[in-house]
Amino acid sequence: MTTTPTIESVETDTALRKVTQLLQQHISGIGADSLGGDMANRDAADPEAVGLFIRDGARTVAAINSHRPVSFATGLTAAMPGQVATATELLIATRSLEHLAVAPSYRGRGYARALVAAAEERHRAAGGIDLWFGFVDDREGAALPMYEHLGFTSITDPGQLPGVASILGRSRVSRSGTWIYKNL
């Protein structure tokens, strides 16, 4: 019998460090400052960011990070200077599922599903958010069936993203992998 995990919000620098360590261990390319370095920087960059985690005792075993798509909007305005209004709309109407990880020995317990559901609930409660999207690179392709099971749609071209996010198909976003999205 599986018990419902207790999901906690990342609200302290200690929690942020532990979540960052988990993500660094299980997702390629994650740096020490991937989540903003400390809570003050993270909150200044995006006060509506959603950082959630699950612990087993003192050990962080699963985590999710989702926020405004700042890097996409910044890249969009750099590549297409006439798209500042569109980049602003992208920041307002969408959120980016940046990182989701579950320690291997804890997989299959519903932790990813619980974290995605909790993050989605928070994004919906914020209001005005139409789309939740992310990117799964080729190294993490085994996660695609899980995302699809959780209601995400997989696409290969960012121009196929719905609404304002489709502008990413006309920018210089070049990544090798699969885009995922879910309408909120």
C-alpha positions as CSV (number, residue, x, y, z in Angstrom):
1,M,0.0,0.0,0.0
2,T,1.5,3.3,-1.1
3,T,1.1,6.3,1.2
4,T,0.6,9.8,0.0
5,P,3.9,11.6,0.3
6,T,4.2,14.9,2.2
7,I,5.0,17.6,-0.2
8,E,6.9,20.6,1.1
9,S,7.6,24.0,-0.4
10,V,11.1,25.2,-1.0
11,E,11.1,28.2,1.4
12,T,14.6,28.2,3.0
13,D,18.1,28.3,1.7
14,T,18.8,24.9,3.3
15,A,15.8,23.3,1.4
16,L,16.9,25.0,-1.8
17,R,20.5,23.6,-1.4
18,K,19.1,20.1,-0.8
19,V,16.8,20.3,-3.8
20,T,19.6,21.6,-6.0
21,Q,21.8,18.7,-4.9
22,L,19.1,16.1,-5.8
23,L,18.6,17.7,-9.2
24,Q,22.4,17.9,-9.8
25,Q,22.7,14.1,-9.0
26,H,19.8,13.1,-11.3
27,I,19.6,15.6,-14.2
28,S,22.5,16.3,-16.5
29,G,23.7,19.8,-16.9
30,I,22.3,21.2,-13.6
31,G,24.7,23.8,-12.0
32,A,24.9,24.9,-8.5
33,D,22.9,28.1,-9.3
34,S,20.3,26.4,-11.4
35,L,17.6,27.4,-9.0
36,G,18.8,30.9,-8.2
37,G,21.6,30.2,-5.7
38,D,19.6,31.3,-2.7
39,M,16.0,32.2,-1.8
40,A,16.5,36.0,-2.0
41,N,17.8,35.6,-5.6
42,R,15.1,33.1,-6.6
43,D,12.3,35.2,-5.1
44,A,13.7,38.4,-6.7
45,A,13.9,36.7,-10.1
46,D,10.4,35.1,-9.9
47,P,8.3,35.5,-6.8
48,E,5.7,33.0,-8.2
49,A,8.2,30.2,-8.8
50,V,7.1,26.8,-7.6
51,G,9.7,24.7,-5.9
52,L,8.4,21.6,-4.2
53,F,10.1,18.5,-2.7
54,I,9.5,15.3,-0.9
55,R,11.8,14.0,1.9
56,D,12.4,10.6,3.4
57,G,13.7,11.7,6.8
58,A,16.4,14.3,6.2
59,R,17.1,13.1,2.7
60,T,15.4,14.9,-0.2
61,V,14.2,12.2,-2.6
62,A,12.0,14.1,-5.2
63,A,11.7,17.6,-6.4
64,I,10.1,19.9,-9.0
65,N,11.0,23.4,-10.1
66,S,8.6,25.4,-12.3
67,H,8.7,29.1,-13.0
68,R,8.2,31.9,-15.4
69,P,10.1,31.2,-18.7
70,V,12.5,34.1,-18.2
71,S,15.4,32.5,-20.2
72,F,13.1,31.8,-23.1
73,A,11.7,35.4,-23.0
74,T,15.2,36.9,-22.8
75,G,16.4,34.8,-25.7
76,L,13.3,35.7,-27.7
77,T,13.9,39.5,-27.3
78,A,17.6,39.1,-28.1
79,A,16.9,37.0,-31.2
80,M,13.8,39.0,-32.3
81,P,14.0,42.5,-30.8
82,G,10.6,43.4,-32.2
83,Q,8.9,40.8,-30.0
84,V,9.2,42.5,-26.6
85,A,5.4,42.5,-26.2
86,T,5.2,38.8,-27.1
87,A,8.0,38.0,-24.7
88,T,6.1,39.9,-21.9
89,E,3.0,37.9,-22.7
90,L,5.0,34.7,-22.6
91,L,6.2,35.6,-19.1
92,I,2.6,36.3,-17.9
93,A,0.6,33.5,-19.6
94,T,3.0,30.6,-19.3
95,R,5.1,28.7,-16.9
96,S,8.1,26.5,-17.6
97,L,8.5,23.1,-15.9
98,E,12.3,23.3,-15.6
99,H,13.3,20.3,-13.5
100,L,11.6,17.2,-12.1
101,A,13.6,14.4,-10.4
102,V,13.0,11.4,-8.3
103,A,15.9,9.4,-6.8
104,P,16.0,6.0,-8.5
105,S,15.3,4.0,-5.4
106,Y,12.1,6.0,-4.9
107,R,10.7,5.8,-8.4
108,G,7.4,4.0,-9.0
109,R,5.8,5.4,-5.8
110,G,3.8,8.2,-7.4
111,Y,6.2,10.9,-6.3
112,A,6.5,12.5,-9.7
113,R,2.7,12.4,-10.2
114,A,2.2,14.0,-6.8
115,L,4.7,16.8,-7.4
116,V,3.3,17.6,-10.9
117,A,-0.2,17.7,-9.5
118,A,0.8,20.0,-6.7
119,A,2.7,22.3,-9.0
120,E,-0.1,22.4,-11.5
121,E,-2.6,23.3,-8.7
122,R,-0.4,26.2,-7.6
123,H,-0.1,27.5,-11.2
124,R,-3.9,27.3,-11.7
125,A,-4.4,29.1,-8.4
126,A,-2.2,31.9,-9.5
127,G,-4.7,32.6,-12.3
128,G,-4.0,33.9,-15.8
129,I,-1.7,31.1,-16.7
130,D,-2.8,29.4,-19.9
131,L,0.1,27.0,-20.7
132,W,2.7,24.9,-18.8
133,F,5.5,23.7,-21.0
134,G,9.0,22.2,-20.7
135,F,11.7,20.5,-22.6
136,V,13.0,16.9,-22.2
137,D,16.5,16.6,-23.8
138,D,17.7,13.5,-25.5
139,R,19.5,12.3,-22.4
140,E,16.2,12.3,-20.4
141,G,14.0,10.8,-23.2
142,A,13.0,7.8,-21.0
143,A,10.8,10.3,-19.0
144,L,8.5,11.1,-21.9
145,P,6.0,8.3,-21.3
146,M,5.7,9.5,-17.7
147,Y,5.0,13.1,-18.8
148,E,2.4,11.9,-21.3
149,H,0.8,9.8,-18.6
150,L,0.5,13.0,-16.5
151,G,-1.4,14.8,-19.3
152,F,1.4,16.5,-21.2
153,T,1.5,16.5,-25.0
154,S,4.9,15.8,-26.7
155,I,6.0,17.7,-29.8
156,T,9.3,18.1,-31.6
157,D,8.9,21.7,-32.9
158,P,8.4,24.6,-30.4
159,G,6.3,26.2,-33.2
160,Q,3.7,23.6,-32.3
161,L,3.3,24.9,-28.8
162,P,-0.1,26.5,-28.3
163,G,-0.8,30.2,-28.0
164,V,1.9,32.7,-27.4
165,A,4.5,30.0,-26.8
166,S,4.4,29.1,-30.5
167,I,6.7,32.1,-31.0
168,L,9.5,30.0,-29.8
169,G,9.4,28.2,-33.1
170,R,10.5,31.4,-34.9
171,S,13.3,32.2,-32.5
172,R,16.7,30.7,-32.4
173,V,15.9,28.0,-29.8
174,S,17.9,25.0,-30.9
175,R,17.7,22.0,-28.6
176,S,17.9,18.3,-29.3
177,G,14.9,16.6,-27.6
178,T,11.2,16.9,-27.2
179,W,9.0,19.7,-26.0
180,I,6.1,19.0,-23.6
181,Y,3.1,21.1,-22.8
182,K,-0.2,21.1,-20.9
183,N,-3.0,23.6,-21.2
184,L,-4.0,25.0,-17.9
